[in-house]
Amino acid sequence: GTVQVLTHGTTLHGMQNLEIGLERVPTTYYARRSGVGLALGNADALFGPQSRVGVVGLGSGTLACYAQPNQSWTFFEIDPAIVRIARDPKRLTFLSRCAPDARIVLGDARISLAAQPAAAFDMIAVDAFSSDAVPMHLLTREALQVYGRAVQRDGLVLFHISNRYLDLNPVVAWIARDEGWSSVILEYVPSEEEEIMNATVSVWIALSRNPATIDRLVQLSGDDSINWTTLEARPGFEGWTDDHASILPIVNYESLLPPWLQ
C-alpha cells in the first residue's frame, strides 16, 4: 500500500513510493547516490543548461525524475507493454509527473540509436542488463561504437551492470579498453535511511573518450567521489564482439545453487 512495484519474472524494473511528497524520489538502482544518480543529477554542470540525455530501457520510468525543464530526454524501449505501463498514471507517475514531454522511441535500442544523428546526446544511460536474459548485442565492441557515434565527443555512456547471475564488469572493461575509453565504476550500497526509501544496491560504470569528463564527474560527486574507482580489465578475458560472445566466463555459478548450498 505504500509502493507501486513493476516486475517481470524475477526482474525488478522499478518501484515508486506512493506516500505524498515522495512520489518523485528515485528509488531502487537509480537512487541519488547511485552512479547514474550522480551523473544525471550533475548533467547541467557537466554539459551545460541544455543537456541531452538518452536512456536505453524505460522500465518504470524512474530516471525521468532527474530531468530538468531545460533538458532534452529520449527513452529507447523495445517492449510496447512497458511503454503503456510507464505512461499510465493510474499505475506509475514517474513519466507523467517528471518528464511528460520525453520522447520514447519504440524498437531495438541499438538499431534506433544507429538511426539518430551523430553526437545527438551528451549522455546515454544503458539500463538493459539486470534480468536473466541479457541482450548481449548491446554490450559488444560494435555496440559501444554505436553509442560513441550517438554521444558527443566529450560525452558519457553509463552502463548498469547489476546482475545476480552474471559479472558484467569484465565485459565493459574490455570494450572500454579496446575502444580507448576512460572508465570508472561505482558500487552503491544504500544506508539504512536510504533503504527505507526503497533504494537498493547497484553497480554502474561510466565511460568517456575524454578523461577530463570522467574526472569532472568524480569531482562533482562530492562526498561520494571516493566511491568511484578505476575499472580494471580481467587478465585473459576475451571480450564480446558481434562475431563472438560467451557468458560462460562471467557466470556467477554460486547464484545458480539453491540457498542452502550457497
Long-range contacts (C-beta under 8 A, 24 or more apart in sequence): 3-198, 4-91, 4-92, 6-59, 6-60, 6-85, 6-91, 6-92, 8-131, 9-131, 9-132, 10-131, 10-132, 11-130, 11-131, 11-132, 12-130, 12-200, 13-59, 13-60, 13-82, 14-59, 14-60, 14-61, 14-62, 14-92, 14-94, 15-60, 15-62, 15-198, 16-60, 16-62, 16-92, 16-93, 16-94, 17-197, 17-198, 22-197, 23-93, 23-97, 24-65, 24-94, 24-97, 24-98, 25-65, 25-197, 26-62, 26-63, 26-65, 26-66, 27-62, 27-197, 27-198, 27-199, 27-200, 28-62, 28-198, 28-199, 28-200, 28-202, 29-127, 29-130, 29-160, 29-162, 29-200, 29-202, 30-62, 30-63, 30-202, 31-188, 31-190, 31-194, 31-197, 31-199, 31-200, 31-202, 33-188, 33-190, 33-194, 33-199, 33-224, 33-227, 34-186, 34-188, 34-199, 34-202, 34-204, 35-158, 35-185, 35-186, 35-188, 35-202, 35-203, 35-204, 35-205, 35-206, 35-228, 36-63, 36-125, 36-127, 36-158, 36-160, 36-202, 36-204, 37-66, 38-186, 38-217, 38-220, 38-221, 38-224, 39-123, 39-125, 39-156, 39-158, 39-204, 39-206, 39-217, 40-66, 40-123, 40-125, 41-66, 42-217, 42-220, 42-221, 43-68, 43-71, 43-122, 43-123, 44-68, 44-70, 44-71, 45-216, 45-220, 46-122, 46-123, 46-156, 46-213, 46-216, 46-217, 46-220, 47-122, 47-123, 47-155, 51-122, 51-123, 52-120, 52-121, 52-122, 52-123, 53-121, 53-122, 53-123, 53-124, 53-125, 54-113, 54-116, 54-120, 54-121, 54-123, 54-124, 54-125, 54-150, 54-151, 55-124, 55-125, 55-127, 56-109, 56-113, 56-124, 56-125, 56-126, 56-127, 56-128, 56-138, 57-109, 57-126, 57-127, 57-128, 57-160, 58-82, 58-83, 58-86, 58-104, 59-86, 59-127, 60-85, 60-86, 60-92, 60-94, 61-86, 61-92, 61-94, 61-95, 61-98, 61-99, 62-94, 63-94, 63-125, 63-127, 64-94, 64-95, 64-98, 64-99, 64-102, 65-94, 65-97, 65-98, 65-99, 66-98, 67-98, 67-99, 67-102, 73-99, 73-102, 73-103, 74-102, 74-103, 74-104, 74-105, 74-121, 75-102, 75-103, 75-104, 75-105, 76-104, 76-105, 76-107, 76-109, 76-112, 76-113, 77-104, 77-105, 77-106, 77-109, 78-106, 78-107, 78-108, 78-109, 80-106, 109-138, 110-137, 110-138, 110-143, 110-146, 113-146, 113-147, 113-150, 114-146, 114-149, 114-150, 116-150, 118-149, 118-150, 119-149, 119-150, 119-151, 119-152, 119-153, 119-155, 120-150, 120-151, 121-150, 121-151, 121-152, 121-155, 122-151, 122-152, 122-155, 122-156, 123-151, 123-155, 123-156, 123-157, 123-158, 124-150, 124-151, 124-155, 124-156, 124-157, 124-158, 125-158, 125-160, 126-157, 126-158, 126-159, 126-160, 127-160, 128-160, 129-159, 129-160, 129-161, 129-162, 129-163, 129-166, 129-168, 130-160, 130-162, 130-163, 131-163, 132-164, 132-165, 134-163, 134-166, 134-168, 134-247, 136-240, 136-245, 136-247, 137-242, 139-168, 139-171, 139-172, 139-175, 139-240, 139-245, 140-175, 140-240, 140-241, 140-242, 140-245, 141-175, 141-178, 141-179, 141-239, 141-240, 141-241, 141-242, 142-241, 142-242, 143-175, 144-175, 144-176, 144-179, 144-181, 144-207, 145-179, 148-179, 148-181, 148-209, 153-209, 153-210, 154-208, 154-209, 154-210, 154-212, 154-213, 155-208, 155-213, 156-206, 156-207, 156-208, 156-213, 156-217, 157-181, 157-206, 157-207, 157-208, 158-204, 158-205, 158-206, 158-207, 159-204, 159-205, 159-207, 160-202, 160-203, 160-204, 161-203, 161-204, 161-205, 162-201, 162-202, 162-203, 163-252, 164-252, 164-255, 165-251, 165-252, 165-255, 165-256, 166-247, 166-250, 166-251, 166-252, 167-250, 167-251, 167-252, 168-250, 169-203, 169-205, 169-231, 169-234, 170-233, 170-234, 170-237, 170-239, 170-249, 170-250, 171-239, 171-240, 171-250, 172-205, 172-207, 172-231, 173-231, 173-232, 173-233, 173-234, 173-237, 174-233, 174-234, 174-237, 174-238, 174-239, 174-240, 175-239, 175-240, 176-205, 176-207, 176-231, 177-233, 178-239, 180-209, 181-207, 181-208, 181-209, 182-207, 182-208, 182-209, 182-210, 182-211, 182-213, 182-214, 183-207, 183-208, 183-214, 183-230, 183-231, 184-214, 184-217, 184-218, 184-228, 184-229, 184-230, 184-231, 185-228, 185-229, 185-230, 185-231, 186-224, 186-227, 186-228, 186-229, 187-227, 188-227, 205-231
